[in-house]
Amino acid sequence: MPRGPRYDYPGAVHHAYARGNEKREVFLDDRDRRDFLFRLEKNLSRWNVRSIAWALMSNHFHLLVQCPGGNLAAFMQCLLTGYSLYFNRRHQRVGHLFQNRYKSEALSRESHYRELVRYIHLNPIRAGTVTSLEELAGYLWTGHRRIVSGNGADWQDLESIRDMFHSPRRTWQQEYVDFLATGIRTSPAPGRSEVDRFQIRPDLVEQGILPSNAALPPARYFQILETVSAKTGISPAGMSGKGGSAQIVRARRLLLSMCREELKIPTATIARWIGVPTYSAWYLLRSAPHNPGPRLDCNP
């Protein structure tokens, strides 16, 4: 099956990450890490991308970046291709360094930015590489050190993080550190990593609007969902899941059609948000009437 395009747009904030092929290490020593950061800095400048948070682990990395030009794919391709060629040449190996394509999630709400900064910068503590925030403050391979001490990668975008943390009684750095400390005390849910938890809105799951295993859609999806609900009389929760009356099926088909047209993303992705099998979504789109009537105005 062909792979669908990634969801991207000018100004989008992305959590991008990649793991070594067969979970093997992609950073064998500090020289490898320094080379990756050198290439990261060069490509941030080349593609006008802003790095908000980052962490290098032994067999994977995390980046939280903003792409004013909507050019995440070009940025990541240059970064990973250049580093893979360097790594294979230095360590005398051949073949893919990273497992499949890199993964990325476009964040739709500012409240998620803080969660991602915390998740990314706490990776070394979660993995046991360092044991405390005090030790993390001197650790070279995350963006945390730059925030708390001003040392380290001068290409890191501190302005975006400063805007996330503000308190009348504390500095923004103190509020940031307290926020990380809270994350250390909060254990991830059994069987689900923190990176999965923050992308799921529990209230939407409880209301039946999103399946429990669906990543959070962009804000535009919920605007389209509300528009379809108003036009058809079917509640957002009523469109989610399998089965239903003919009226629900028609509303679900309209939702799929409008999302495909406006969001330009794969049918399989929309099907996961609605909670139906991909083959059912394809069938609904193919079985749409030839004259479905005037196009609905989906503007908010």
C-alpha positions as CSV (number, residue, x, y, z in Angstrom):
1,M,0.0,0.0,0.0
2,P,1.5,3.4,-0.9
3,R,2.4,5.6,2.0
4,G,0.3,8.8,2.4
5,P,1.6,12.3,2.7
6,R,2.5,13.7,6.1
7,Y,0.2,16.4,7.6
8,D,2.1,19.7,7.4
9,Y,1.4,23.3,6.9
10,P,3.3,26.7,7.4
11,G,4.0,27.3,11.0
12,A,3.2,23.8,12.2
13,V,4.9,22.5,15.3
14,H,6.0,18.9,15.0
15,H,7.3,16.1,17.3
16,A,9.6,14.3,15.0
17,Y,11.5,11.1,16.0
18,A,13.3,8.2,14.5
19,R,14.7,4.9,15.9
20,G,17.6,2.8,14.7
21,N,16.9,0.0,12.3
22,E,16.1,-3.2,14.3
23,K,16.4,-0.9,17.4
24,R,20.1,-0.8,17.0
25,E,22.2,2.2,18.3
26,V,22.5,5.2,16.0
27,F,24.9,7.1,18.3
28,L,27.9,5.0,19.4
29,D,29.9,7.7,21.0
30,D,30.1,11.5,21.6
31,R,31.7,12.0,18.2
32,D,28.5,10.7,16.6
33,R,26.3,12.9,18.8
34,R,28.4,16.0,18.0
35,D,28.1,15.2,14.3
36,F,24.4,14.9,14.5
37,L,24.0,18.2,16.3
38,F,26.3,19.9,13.8
39,R,24.1,18.7,11.0
40,L,21.0,19.6,13.0
41,E,22.2,23.2,13.4
42,K,23.1,23.5,9.7
43,N,19.8,22.2,8.5
44,L,17.8,24.4,11.0
45,S,19.5,27.4,9.4
46,R,19.2,26.1,5.9
47,W,15.4,25.4,6.1
48,N,14.5,28.1,8.5
49,V,13.3,25.6,11.1
50,R,13.1,26.4,14.9
51,S,14.2,23.8,17.4
52,I,12.2,24.0,20.6
53,A,13.3,20.8,22.4
54,W,15.5,17.9,21.6
55,A,17.1,14.7,23.0
56,L,19.6,12.2,21.7
57,M,19.3,8.7,23.1
58,S,21.4,5.7,22.2
59,N,19.1,4.2,19.5
60,H,16.7,7.1,18.8
61,F,16.2,10.8,19.0
62,H,13.4,13.3,19.6
63,L,12.9,16.8,18.1
64,L,10.2,19.4,18.7
65,V,10.5,21.8,15.9
66,Q,8.4,24.6,14.3
67,C,8.5,24.9,10.5
68,P,7.4,28.4,9.3
69,G,7.7,27.2,5.7
70,G,5.8,23.9,6.2
71,N,8.9,22.1,5.0
72,L,9.4,19.4,7.7
73,A,10.0,16.7,5.0
74,A,12.8,18.5,3.3
75,F,14.5,19.4,6.6
76,M,14.3,15.8,8.0
77,Q,15.4,14.2,4.7
78,C,18.6,16.3,4.6
79,L,19.3,15.8,8.3
80,L,18.8,12.0,8.3
81,T,20.4,11.3,4.9
82,G,23.5,13.3,5.7
83,Y,23.9,11.7,9.1
84,S,23.3,8.2,7.8
85,L,26.0,8.6,5.2
86,Y,28.4,9.9,7.8
87,F,27.6,7.0,10.2
88,N,27.9,4.3,7.6
89,R,31.2,5.7,6.3
90,R,32.7,6.1,9.7
91,H,31.6,2.7,11.1
92,Q,32.1,0.8,7.8
93,R,28.5,-0.4,7.5
94,V,25.9,-0.5,4.7
95,G,22.2,-0.4,4.6
96,H,19.5,1.7,6.3
97,L,20.5,3.3,9.6
98,F,17.0,4.3,10.7
99,Q,13.9,2.1,11.0
100,N,11.4,2.9,8.2
101,R,10.6,6.6,7.8
102,Y,10.9,9.0,10.7
103,K,7.7,9.5,12.6
104,S,6.1,12.9,13.1
105,E,3.0,14.3,14.7
106,A,1.8,17.9,14.0
107,L,0.5,19.4,17.2
108,S,-2.8,21.2,17.1
109,R,-3.0,22.8,20.6
110,E,-0.5,24.9,22.4
111,S,-1.1,23.0,25.6
112,H,0.6,20.0,24.0
113,Y,3.8,21.9,23.5
114,R,4.6,22.0,27.2
115,E,3.9,18.3,27.5
116,L,6.2,17.5,24.6
117,V,9.1,19.7,26.0
118,R,8.8,17.8,29.3
119,Y,8.5,14.4,27.6
120,I,11.5,14.9,25.4
121,H,13.8,16.4,28.0
122,L,13.0,13.8,30.6
123,N,14.0,10.9,28.3
124,P,17.4,10.5,29.8
125,I,15.9,10.2,33.3
126,R,13.2,7.8,32.2
127,A,15.9,5.6,30.6
128,G,18.1,5.8,33.6
129,T,21.0,7.5,31.8
130,V,20.9,10.2,34.4
131,T,19.2,10.0,37.8
132,S,18.0,13.5,38.7
133,L,17.2,17.0,37.4
134,E,20.4,18.2,38.9
135,E,22.4,15.7,36.9
136,L,20.3,16.4,33.8
137,A,21.2,20.1,34.1
138,G,24.8,19.1,33.1
139,Y,23.9,16.5,30.5
140,L,25.1,17.4,27.1
141,W,22.6,15.6,24.8
142,T,19.3,17.3,25.5
143,G,18.0,20.9,25.3
144,H,17.4,21.0,29.0
145,R,20.9,22.2,29.8
146,R,20.5,25.3,27.5
147,I,17.3,26.3,29.3
148,V,18.5,26.1,32.9
149,S,22.1,27.3,32.5
150,G,22.3,29.1,29.1
151,N,25.1,26.8,28.1
152,G,25.0,24.4,25.2
153,A,23.3,24.7,21.8
154,D,22.9,28.4,21.0
155,W,20.7,27.5,18.1
156,Q,17.9,26.3,20.4
157,D,14.8,28.5,20.4
158,L,14.4,29.6,24.0
159,E,11.9,32.3,23.1
160,S,9.2,29.7,22.4
161,I,9.8,27.9,25.7
162,R,9.9,31.2,27.6
163,D,6.4,31.9,26.2
164,M,5.1,28.6,27.6
165,F,6.2,29.2,31.2
166,H,5.4,32.5,33.0
167,S,4.6,33.1,36.6
168,P,4.3,36.4,38.6
169,R,6.2,34.8,41.5
170,R,8.9,32.8,39.7
171,T,11.2,33.0,36.7
172,W,10.1,31.1,33.7
173,Q,13.1,28.7,34.2
174,Q,11.9,27.9,37.7
175,E,8.4,27.2,36.5
176,Y,9.8,25.0,33.7
177,V,11.9,23.0,36.2
178,D,9.0,22.6,38.5
179,F,6.9,21.3,35.6
180,L,9.6,18.7,34.8
181,A,9.7,17.7,38.4
182,T,6.0,17.0,38.3
183,G,6.5,14.8,35.3
184,I,9.1,12.7,37.2
185,R,6.6,12.1,39.9
186,T,3.9,11.1,37.5
187,S,4.3,7.5,36.2
188,P,3.1,6.7,32.7
189,A,0.0,4.6,32.4
190,P,0.6,0.8,32.2
191,G,1.1,-0.3,28.7
192,R,1.1,3.2,27.2
193,S,4.0,5.5,27.0
194,E,3.8,9.2,27.9
195,V,4.2,10.2,24.3
196,D,1.0,8.3,23.6
197,R,-0.9,9.7,26.6
198,F,-0.4,13.3,25.8
199,Q,-1.7,12.9,22.3
200,I,-5.0,11.5,23.5
201,R,-7.7,13.8,24.9
202,P,-9.4,11.8,27.7
203,D,-12.5,14.0,27.5
204,L,-13.0,13.3,23.8
205,V,-12.6,9.5,24.4
206,E,-15.1,9.6,27.3
207,Q,-17.6,11.5,25.1
208,G,-17.2,8.9,22.4
209,I,-15.9,11.4,19.8
210,L,-12.5,9.7,19.5
211,P,-11.4,6.1,19.9
212,S,-9.1,5.5,22.8
213,N,-6.3,4.4,20.4
214,A,-6.4,7.4,18.1
215,A,-3.8,10.1,18.0
216,L,-5.2,13.6,18.4
217,P,-6.4,15.1,15.0
218,P,-5.7,18.7,14.0
219,A,-8.0,21.4,15.2
220,R,-9.5,21.7,11.7
221,Y,-10.9,18.2,11.9
222,F,-13.1,19.2,14.9
223,Q,-14.4,22.2,13.0
224,I,-15.4,20.0,10.1
225,L,-16.9,17.5,12.5
226,E,-19.1,20.3,14.1
227,T,-20.1,21.5,10.6
228,V,-21.2,18.1,9.5
229,S,-23.1,17.6,12.8
230,A,-25.0,20.9,12.4
231,K,-25.9,20.0,8.8
232,T,-27.0,16.4,9.4
233,G,-28.3,16.5,12.9
234,I,-26.0,13.6,14.0
235,S,-23.9,14.3,17.1
236,P,-20.1,14.1,16.8
237,A,-20.2,11.0,19.0
238,G,-22.9,9.5,16.8
239,M,-20.6,9.6,13.8
240,S,-17.8,7.7,15.7
241,G,-17.6,3.9,15.5
242,K,-19.0,1.2,13.3
243,G,-22.6,0.5,12.2
244,G,-25.5,2.9,12.7
245,S,-28.6,4.0,10.8
246,A,-28.6,5.2,7.2
247,Q,-28.6,8.8,8.4
248,I,-25.5,8.2,10.5
249,V,-23.8,6.4,7.5
250,R,-24.5,9.4,5.3
251,A,-23.1,11.8,7.9
252,R,-20.0,9.7,8.3
253,R,-19.5,9.6,4.5
254,L,-19.8,13.4,4.3
255,L,-17.3,13.8,7.1
256,L,-14.8,11.5,5.3
257,S,-15.3,13.4,2.0
258,M,-14.9,16.8,3.5
259,C,-11.8,15.8,5.5
260,R,-10.2,14.2,2.4
261,E,-10.9,17.4,0.4
262,E,-9.8,19.9,3.0
263,L,-7.0,18.2,5.0
264,K,-5.4,16.3,2.1
265,I,-4.5,13.3,4.3
266,P,-4.9,9.5,3.8
267,T,-8.3,7.9,4.2
268,A,-6.8,5.5,6.7
269,T,-5.9,8.4,9.0
270,I,-9.4,9.8,9.0
271,A,-10.8,6.3,9.5
272,R,-8.8,6.0,12.7
273,W,-10.2,9.3,14.0
274,I,-13.7,8.1,13.3
275,G,-13.2,4.6,14.6
276,V,-14.0,2.6,11.5
277,P,-11.9,0.1,9.5
278,T,-10.1,1.6,6.6
279,Y,-11.9,-0.6,4.1
280,S,-15.2,0.7,5.4
281,A,-14.1,4.3,4.9
282,W,-13.0,3.5,1.3
283,Y,-16.3,1.8,0.7
284,L,-18.2,4.8,2.0
285,L,-16.3,7.2,-0.2
286,R,-16.7,5.0,-3.3
287,S,-20.4,4.5,-2.8
288,A,-21.1,8.3,-2.5
289,P,-24.0,9.5,-4.8
290,H,-22.9,11.0,-8.1
291,N,-24.8,14.2,-7.2
292,P,-24.4,14.8,-3.5
293,G,-25.8,18.3,-3.6
294,P,-24.2,21.6,-3.0
295,R,-20.8,21.7,-1.3
296,L,-21.2,22.7,2.4
297,D,-19.4,25.7,3.6
298,C,-17.0,24.4,6.2
299,N,-15.6,27.8,7.3
300,P,-15.8,28.3,11.1
